[in-house]
C-alpha cells in the first residue's frame, strides 16, 4: 500500500472510527454512571471527562512508515487510529472501569499494558504507567449513521490523575522521541514516578481510612433516625438536616468509643420519657428538632465526663441532657 493509498483510506474511514470510539465511550461511561448512581459518586471517580480522539492523518502516516515499527500490514496493525481515555483519582478506582471493559458483549478486548503486572516483573523500576486496552467490535455495529465493520479496533487508556500529569509532562519528549535524553533527566523522571507511586499508595490508604470512619458515623446517624422515627413519629423527620446530624454525630462518635448500636437502641427504648422532653424544647433549640439529639442523650449517659470536655456546640444542650437523665453536670465541679 502506497502512502497515498494509506492516507486516502484513512480519510475515508475516519468518520467510522470516530463513531466507533463514541460508541465505546458511551457504553463504558453510561455503565459506570449506572453502577455508581449519583452524579457526585461518578465525579468522585472520573476526574477528567472522557473524550474520543482519532489520530491526525499525518501522525498516523508517520507512525506507519517512518518510526521504525516494522509493521507487516501498517493500516490494520495500528490499533490506536481511534482512542479514548478515562482519568480517575486513584489506582483503587481503576478496576471498576477495567471490569466494565472486560464484560462488554459488543467487543473483544485485550489488555495490552497493565502497570500492576509491570511492577511485579520490574519492582525496582519506576516508569510510565497506564492501563491500556485494545477492543475490537464483535460483528457489525451501527452508530451515528456509520456502519462499523467487525474487528474495528479502539484503544482505551485508564490512568490516575497523577499518572496523567506525569504522562502529559514526559511522554512525548522522553518516550516517543529519537533524541537520547541526558541520564540526569531520566533520573529526575524516574524519581517523579517513584514519588507518584508512593503518593498514590498513601492517598489510597488515607481514603480507605476516611471511608471507614465515615461509614461508622453514618451508621450512628441512621440509628438515630430510626430511633427518632420509632419514639417520636415519622413527622419528626420532616425537620431533618443531614449536615447538622452528621457534624454532631461525628463529634459524638469520637466520644462514644466502643459503645454499640444495640446499646443505643436499648437506651432509647427504656427511656420513653425522652420523647416528651424533646417535644418540650422542639421550638426552642434547633438541635431538639434533629434525630441526633437522641444520640446526645445516649452519649451523656455513657460518657458524661468526656462529653463535657469534647462537646463542641451549645453548652445549654448538655445542661438539658444531664438534667433530664438525672445526672450531675461535671462542669459544675
KEMARLUM-438635 format. One record per residue (C-alpha): residue in three letters; y, z, x. Coordinates in steps of 0.2 Angstrom, whole numbers, padded with zeros to 4 digits, always signed. Layout:
BEGIN
AlaYZX/...
//
This chain:
BEGIN
Unk+0000+0000+0000/Unk+0017-0005+0007/Unk+0032+0007+0007/Unk+0040-0004-0006/Unk+0025-0004-0017/Unk+0023+0015-0015/Unk+0041+0018-0019/Unk+0041+0007-0035/Unk+0025+0015-0041/Unk+0033+0032-0040/Unk+0049+0027-0048/Unk+0039+0020-0062/Unk+0029+0036-0064/Unk+0042+0049-0060/Unk+0046+0052-0079/Unk+0027+0055-0082/Unk+0027+0068-0068/Unk+0042+0077-0075/Unk+0034+0078-0092/Unk+0018+0085-0084/Unk+0027+0098-0074/Unk+0037+0103-0090/Unk+0021+0105-0100/Unk+0013+0115-0086/Unk+0028+0126-0085/Unk+0030+0129-0104/Unk+0011+0133-0105/Unk+0012+0146-0092/Unk+0029+0153-0097/Unk+0025+0154-0116/Unk+0008+0163-0112/Unk+0017+0176-0101/Unk+0030+0179-0114/Unk+0017+0182-0127/Unk+0007+0194-0117/Unk+0022+0204-0111/Unk+0030+0204-0128/Unk+0049+0210-0127/Unk+0061+0199-0118/Unk+0065+0215-0107/Unk+0047+0216-0101/Unk+0047+0197-0097/Unk+0063+0198-0087/Unk+0057+0214-0078/Unk+0044+0202-0071/Unk+0051+0185-0069/Unk+0067+0186-0059/Unk+0072+0168-0057/Unk+0069+0156-0072/Unk+0056+0144-0068/Unk+0061+0126-0066/Unk+0052+0109-0064/Unk+0057+0098-0049/Unk+0050+0081-0044/Unk+0051+0075-0026/Unk+0066+0064-0022/Unk+0059+0046-0019/Unk+0065+0046+0000/Unk+0057+0063+0003/Unk+0041+0058-0004/Unk+0041+0041+0006/Unk+0045+0051+0022/Unk+0031+0063+0019/Unk+0018+0049+0015/Unk+0022+0038+0030/Unk+0032+0047+0043/Unk+0027+0065+0045/Unk+0010+0063+0054/Unk+0000+0069+0039/Unk-0014+0055+0041/Unk-0017+0053+0023/Unk-0031+0041+0018/Unk-0023+0037+0001/Unk-0005+0043+0003/Unk+0000+0041-0015/Unk-0014+0050-0023/Unk-0017+0063-0009/Unk+0001+0070-0011/Unk-0001+0083-0024/Unk+0017+0090-0025/Unk+0025+0075-0032/Unk+0030+0087-0046/Unk+0030+0106-0044/Unk+0037+0122-0051/Unk+0039+0140-0045/Unk+0038+0157-0053/Unk+0048+0171-0044/Unk+0043+0188-0048/Unk+0049+0205-0042/Unk+0034+0212-0033/Unk+0017+0207-0027/Unk+0008+0218-0040/Unk+0016+0206-0053/Unk+0008+0190-0046/Unk-0009+0192-0053/Unk-0005+0191-0072/Unk+0003+0174-0068/Unk-0012+0169-0057/Unk-0024+0173-0071/Unk-0014+0163-0083/Unk-0015+0148-0072/Unk-0034+0150-0069/Unk-0038+0152-0088/Unk-0029+0136-0094/Unk-0040+0124-0104/Unk-0029+0109-0101/Unk-0030+0108-0082/Unk-0042+0112-0067/Unk-0035+0122-0053/Unk-0037+0126-0035/Unk-0028+0140-0026/Unk-0023+0131-0010/Unk-0014+0146-0002/Unk-0017+0164-0005/Unk-0007+0176+0006/Unk-0018+0191+0002/Unk-0033+0181+0010/Unk-0022+0176+0024/Unk-0018+0194+0028/Unk-0036+0199+0028/Unk-0040+0184+0040/Unk-0025+0187+0051/Unk-0020+0206+0049/Unk-0008+0206+0064/Unk+0001+0191+0059/Unk+0017+0191+0048/Unk+0021+0173+0042/Unk+0027+0163+0027/Unk+0019+0170+0011/Unk+0017+0162-0006/Unk+0003+0159-0019/Unk+0000+0140-0021/Unk-0010+0132-0034/Unk-0013+0113-0037/Unk-0018+0110-0056/Unk-0024+0093-0062/Unk-0024+0088-0080/Unk-0040+0088-0090/Unk-0041+0072-0100/Unk-0026+0063-0105/Unk-0011+0074-0110/Unk+0004+0069-0120/Unk+0021+0077-0118/Unk+0039+0072-0121/Unk+0034+0055-0125/Unk+0024+0052-0110/Unk+0006+0049-0108/Unk-0001+0059-0093/Unk-0017+0052-0085/Unk-0032+0063-0082/Unk-0031+0071-0064/Unk-0012+0071-0063/Unk-0008+0085-0050/Unk+0006+0098-0051/Unk+0009+0111-0038/Unk+0013+0129-0044/Unk+0021+0142-0032/Unk+0021+0160-0036/Unk+0030+0172-0025/Unk+0040+0188-0025/Unk+0059+0189-0024/Unk+0058+0195-0006/Unk+0046+0181-0001/Unk+0058+0168-0010/Unk+0073+0174+0000/Unk+0063+0173+0016/Unk+0057+0155+0012/Unk+0074+0149+0007/Unk+0081+0155+0024/Unk+0067+0149+0035/Unk+0055+0137+0028/Unk+0064+0120+0031/Unk+0071+0125+0048/Unk+0057+0133+0055/Unk+0041+0127+0047/Unk+0045+0109+0042/Unk+0055+0104+0057/Unk+0048+0095+0073/Unk+0061+0104+0083/Unk+0052+0118+0093/Unk+0062+0134+0089/Unk+0066+0147+0103/Unk+0052+0160+0104/Unk+0065+0174+0100/Unk+0069+0165+0084/Unk+0051+0166+0079/Unk+0050+0184+0084/Unk+0065+0188+0073/Unk+0057+0178+0059/Unk+0041+0187+0061/Unk+0050+0204+0061/Unk+0058+0200+0045/Unk+0042+0195+0037/Unk+0034+0212+0043/Unk+0049+0221+0035/Unk+0047+0211+0019/Unk+0029+0216+0019/Unk+0032+0234+0021/Unk+0047+0235+0009/Unk+0036+0227-0004/Unk+0022+0239-0002/Unk+0034+0254-0003/Unk+0043+0247-0019/Unk+0026+0244-0027/Unk+0021+0262-0024/Unk+0038+0268-0030/Unk+0037+0258-0045/Unk+0019+0264-0049/Unk+0026+0282-0047/Unk+0041+0279-0058/Unk+0030+0271-0071/Unk+0018+0286-0071/Unk+0032+0298-0073/Unk+0040+0288-0087/Unk+0023+0287-0096/Unk+0022+0306-0095/Unk+0040+0308-0103/Unk+0036+0295-0116/Unk+0020+0305-0121/Unk+0031+0320-0124/Unk+0044+0310-0134/Unk+0031+0303-0145/Unk+0023+0320-0148/Unk+0040+0327-0153/Unk+0042+0313-0165/Unk+0025+0316-0173/Unk+0028+0334-0174/Unk+0045+0332-0182/Unk+0039+0320-0195/Unk+0025+0332-0200/Unk+0035+0348-0201/Unk+0052+0341-0206/Unk+0048+0325-0215/Unk+0049+0306-0211/Unk+0068+0306-0216/Unk+0071+0317-0201/Unk+0068+0302-0190/Unk+0082+0292-0198/Unk+0094+0300-0185/Unk+0083+0297-0171/Unk+0092+0292-0155/Unk+0080+0285-0141/Unk+0091+0288-0127/Unk+0095+0306-0132/Unk+0077+0311-0134/Unk+0072+0303-0118/Unk+0085+0311-0107/Unk+0082+0328-0114/Unk+0063+0326-0114/Unk+0065+0321-0095/Unk+0074+0337-0091/Unk+0061+0347-0101/Unk+0045+0339-0093/Unk+0051+0345-0076/Unk+0051+0362-0083/Unk+0035+0362-0093/Unk+0024+0360-0078/Unk+0006+0359-0083/Unk+0009+0363-0102/Unk-0001+0352-0113/Unk+0002+0341-0129/Unk-0011+0351-0138/Unk-0002+0367-0134/Unk+0014+0360-0141/Unk+0006+0354-0157/Unk-0002+0371-0160/Unk+0015+0379-0156/Unk+0024+0369-0169/Unk+0010+0372-0182/Unk+0010+0390-0180/Unk+0029+0392-0182/Unk+0033+0384-0198/Unk+0050+0394-0199/Unk+0057+0382-0186/Unk+0060+0368-0198/Unk+0071+0380-0208/Unk+0081+0385-0193/Unk+0083+0366-0188/Unk+0089+0361-0205/Unk+0102+0375-0205/Unk+0110+0368-0189/Unk+0107+0349-0194/Unk+0126+0346-0197/Unk+0132+0357-0183/Unk+0123+0352-0167/Unk+0118+0334-0165/Unk+0103+0339-0155/Unk+0096+0348-0170/Unk+0095+0331-0178/Unk+0083+0325-0165/Unk+0064+0327-0164/Unk+0066+0333-0146/Unk+0073+0349-0152/Unk+0055+0355-0156/Unk+0051+0352-0138/Unk+0066+0363-0133/Unk+0059+0377-0143/Unk+0042+0375-0135/Unk+0049+0375-0118/Unk+0060+0390-0122/Unk+0043+0399-0127/Unk+0033+0393-0112/Unk+0046+0393-0098/Unk+0061+0403-0104/Unk+0067+0409-0087/Unk+0065+0392-0078/Unk+0073+0383-0093/Unk+0088+0394-0091/Unk+0090+0388-0073/Unk+0087+0370-0076/Unk+0094+0366-0093/Unk+0107+0353-0091/Unk+0115+0352-0108/Unk+0125+0363-0121/Unk+0121+0381-0117/Unk+0123+0386-0135/Unk+0107+0376-0139/Unk+0097+0389-0129/Unk+0106+0403-0137/Unk+0099+0397-0154/Unk+0081+0394-0147/Unk+0080+0411-0139/Unk+0086+0420-0154/Unk+0075+0410-0166/Unk+0060+0414-0156/Unk+0065+0432-0154/Unk+0066+0431-0135/Unk+0078+0439-0124/Unk+0090+0427-0116/Unk+0088+0428-0097/Unk+0106+0423-0095/Unk+0111+0439-0102/Unk+0104+0449-0087/
//
